[in-house]
Amino acid sequence: MKKQALIIGASQGIGFGLSQVLASRDWQVTATYRSTTEDNSDPTIQWLTLDINDTKQHRAFCEQLQSQKYDAIIINAGIHGPHCTFVDKASDDDLFELYKTNTISPMRLASHLLPYVKADTGVLGFTSSIMGSLNENTEAAMPIYSSSKSALNMLTRSLRPQATANGVTLLSLHPGWVSTRLGGEVAPVSVDASAAGLANVIEQAQGKQGHHFLDFQGKSLSW
Ligand SMILES: NC(=O)c1ccc[n+]([C@@H]2O[C@H](COP(=O)([O-])OP(=O)(O)OC[C@H]3O[C@@H](n4cnc5c(N)ncnc54)[C@H](OP(=O)(O)O)[C@@H]3O)[C@@H](O)[C@H]2O)c1
């Protein structure tokens, strides 16, 4: 039987690339977009719509999944947020949108999705960032965006008791600095290279259990 993946936030960039790579490796992929997507013509990918910030939709979204059990669910949606360095230079609205999109909504959605991850071998992953690590990002580059990922990592850890009880592996994933709308054109890693690496990491994590912070090449990152 084909492995099943659900990729949340796959209209473009890393999520789109990961959906394509897993489908090419014969996974059955369900992917989500909120309004439009780069290309939904691949008949092997099932597309659903979801704006993760519309949290009232979360329950109804999950009900569509029926009794499906996924080998991997990856919550990838994210934004850069305000480009300034200091919180006092950013508007409340921009800060709230950032933390809601990168931290609060992924965690709310995860609590609904955890029962849909296959017991014992399944993976629940979040696209985090190396920037969210105090040890790896010692100078606090891009602190506002980075802190949204630090908080995401900590809240992901809070899922560990429930994940462990079901044998589910939690992954906080760093995709590399990737050439996307968010990463910018000068980023050194292509979507294809990042997505292929992330797919390897996800495949190798099946059944590992615990909570791991890994980059797209499988390197373990410090928190
Ligand atoms: N690129 C990098 O260098 C890099 C490095 C570290 C971590 N990351 C993380 O990787 C993830 C993907 O980023 P990317 O570089 O691929 O950026 P991207 O090309 O801008 O793609 C972001 C994806 O998130 C979706 N999204 C944003 N807000 C959403 C919402 N409210 N509901 C549903 N989907 C939403 C976007 O959908 P729309 O098309 O509808 O906007 C898009 O599919 C993000 O979590 C990002 O923080 C990226």
The ligand as a Gaussian input file, in Angstrom:
#p B3LYP/6-31G(d) Opt

LIG

0 1
 N       12.724000      29.746000       2.257000
 C       13.539000      29.617000       3.274000
 O       14.749000      29.916000       3.181000
 C       13.037000      29.075000       4.595000
 C       13.985000      28.831000       5.600000
 C       13.547000      28.321000       6.804000
 C       12.217000      28.031000       7.000000
 N       11.309000      28.292000       6.009000
 C        9.911000      27.966000       6.270000
 O        9.459000      27.120000       5.245000
 C        8.041000      27.250000       5.096000
 C        7.713000      27.448000       3.633000
 O        8.311000      28.664000       3.207000
 P        8.705000      28.954000       1.694000
 O       10.091000      29.438000       1.704000
 O        8.312000      27.849000       0.814000
 O        7.787000      30.242000       1.459000
 P        6.686000      30.606000       0.361000
 O        7.168000      30.236000      -0.984000
 O        6.299000      31.998000       0.646000
 O        5.476000      29.593000       0.726000
 C        4.782000      29.723000       1.919000
 C        3.596000      28.793000       1.861000
 O        2.816000      28.982000       3.067000
 C        1.473000      29.239000       2.668000
 N        0.751000      30.041000       3.658000
 C        1.114000      31.201000       4.226000
 N        0.141000      31.631000       5.060000
 C       -0.855000      30.703000       5.000000
 C       -2.120000      30.567000       5.611000
 N       -2.596000      31.490000       6.459000
 N       -2.857000      29.471000       5.336000
 C       -2.414000      28.536000       4.474000
 N       -1.233000      28.602000       3.838000
 C       -0.463000      29.686000       4.107000
 C        1.602000      29.985000       1.353000
 O        0.356000      30.011000       0.686000
 P       -0.015000      31.233000      -0.324000
 O        0.592000      30.871000      -1.651000
 O       -1.515000      31.222000      -0.333000
 O        0.548000      32.496000       0.245000
 C        2.661000      29.125000       0.689000
 O        2.110000      27.932000       0.198000
 C        7.636000      28.419000       5.993000
 O        7.117000      27.912000       7.215000
 C        8.945000      29.134000       6.246000
 O        8.945000      29.860000       7.450000
 C       11.691000      28.804000       4.814000

